[in-house]
Structure formats: C-alpha cells, structure tokens
Amino acid sequence: MSKKTVTASPLSEKVLELQSKIQDKNYINNAIDRIAVIMSRHIVGSKGNPLNSSDLLFR
C-alpha cells in the first residue's frame, strides 16, 4: 500500500479575509452584538408579529 501525498490548496480570498476579521476584537464584538439583536427579535417578535427567517437575515 502506498502513501498518498496531500498538498494543501491555497486558501481562497474570502477565507483569508475572514481569518483577518476574526483577529479583530471589534469585529467579533460587533458580530456577537448583531447575533444577540437578531436572536432577541426572533424570540420576542416585532410588535407581536413573529419574524420569519428572511427577516432575521436582512434587518
């Protein structure tokens, strides 16, 4: 049985961008705050009208 050599493929531009962003504490804090707002709106609803999944993504 022969060993196969696996070469790492270059990371996409998007992956490199996200790796950079997750090193930024402000980016992470804002992302957490945004997630909390979205979840709160979903749980509580908007003026008695429950939100649907598209509302959660685009508000």
Number of C-alpha atoms within 10 A of each C-alpha: 3 4 5 6 6 6 6 6 6 8 9 8 9 9 11 11 11 10 11 11 13 13 10 10 10 11 13 13 12 11 13 12 12 13 14 12 14 17 13 12 17 17 11 12 13 11 8 7 9 13 16 10 9 8 12 14 9 7 9
